[in-house]
Amino acid sequence: MRVFPASIPLEGQTVIVVGHGPMAEPKARLFASSPARLLWFTGESIDPVASDIARYAKIIPRVPTRRDFRGATMIFIAGGEDRAIARMARWGRSQGARVNIVDSPAASDFQTPAIVDRDGIVVSIASGGAAPVLSVDIRAAIEQILPARIGVIADLARELRGTVKSVLRNFDDRRAFWERALRGKARDLALSGDSAGARREMLRELNGETGPAAGIVHLVGAGPGDPDLLTLKAARLLREADVIVHDRLVSDGVMDLARRDALRIDVGKTKGHHPIPQDEISAILVREARKGQRVVRIKGGDPFVFGRGGEELDVVRAAGIAVEVTPGITAAIACAASAGIPLTHRDHAQSVTFASGVVKQDGPDADYSALAAANSTTVFYMGVGAAPQIEAKMIAAGRSPSTPVALIENGTLDNERRVFGTLGDLAGLVAREAIAGPTIMIVGEVAGTALAATARTTTSVGEEQFA
């Protein structure tokens, strides 16, 4: 270990920043919302000070003297003439302060780490000043992992630590309590924004009022397939899940984010092959949650858009089990965007409708008179097998056979394929192109805008090759 990233409590401390401009401002901003006393000597600069810093810092428009450094814990010197920098560094060290000379790690007593700040939780990434850009990239990755409200949990733990220690005298008992409190219902309440409820739950846990751990079901949208399009909350829930109930539209890249030791239950369906009926899927969710497990039911796209999430929500609630819904980017929006197709457009489509290409057996059919409306975009899910019927019904309802269509197969994935044509040839297009994977069908003039853009790009390349 080449550097040691020590944590310095900031309550009652004084931090001094010397200098102005882009080297000094980020250092001042680091401490703007901290409990430390922040002094910023801006010299004779007339540049305005950012309002978020000015609310917390004492701005002193002059160069500091030796006396100004008295009582400082940390001093940041950002820019200036070399002799002046060296002089101020000597003054600061003579007063017992640690000195950081910005962009000069070898001349500094410490380097500033890249920081992930969640109030009660602070993560630092240090490269010893050798690779700050790399540290920033690592920080960005950690930012995606840590929930925004994780610091609330740490603050509650800090508040109750003395009480817990007085009630539970045995170290092992205290550790067991914190494991239950910080990984159970109190944690979920804090992350959902209910800090008061989280505090009550921690106290109930401390008083032995909670009983066995209660299970919970999370209905989670996996998005269209690309793991980079998964929401931060969905990724966290996957990492925390004890049981993951997934369908075939959840990509391997998304599932790779899950805990290795989580129980995985595949309930995927294909056309004409439903090995696990919907009633049994709902029963699995209830059964596993009643064991006290954290259950994630993850579905492609969004669980409430042709994902039967509403049915599962009703069953789990009726069983008296806690259930939460985490939305995902629905396939229609993601696949269209991936293909450069605007679902609404001021010149072509003033509305957009999502429709299913298949309907429940003995259930009502879609209202094709509405789906075929002019100046509108219709997006069909699960429409590959029903392409002949969709074509015939849309035309019968008044949509022109020349209406552009776009088929996006395996949208957002590496093997994404885009096929363009017209409504009057929809069934033939599906057959000729052997469309078989999960596909979104877009019917409307907006599909023609993407086709025209593709044609223009192709033409320009050809002309360039023969120029």
Buried (B, 14 or more C-beta within 10 A) or exposed (E): EEBEEEEEEBEEBBBBBBBBEEBBBBBBBBBBBBEBBBBBBBBEEEEEBEEEBBEBBEEBEEBBEEEBBBEBBBBBBBBBEEEEBBEBBEBBBEBEBBBBBBEBBEBBBBBBBBBBBBBBBBBBBBBBBEEBEEBEEBBEEEBEEBBEBBBBBBBBBEEBEEEBEEBBEEEEEBEEBBEBBBBBBBBBBBBEEBBEBBBEBBBBBBEEEBEEBBBBBBBBBBBBBBBEBBBBBBBBBBEBBBBBBBBEBBBEBBBEBBBEEBEEBEBBBEEEEEEBEBEEBBBBBBBBBBEEBBBBBBBBBBBBBBBBBEEBBEBBEEBEBBBBBBBBBBBBBBBBBBBEBBBEBEEBBEEBBBBBBBEEEEEEEBEBEEBBBEEBBBBBBBBBBBBEBBBEBBBEBEBEEEBBBBBBBBBBBEEBBBBBBBBBBBBBBBEEBEBEBBBBBBBBBBBBBBBEEBEEEEEEEEEEEEE
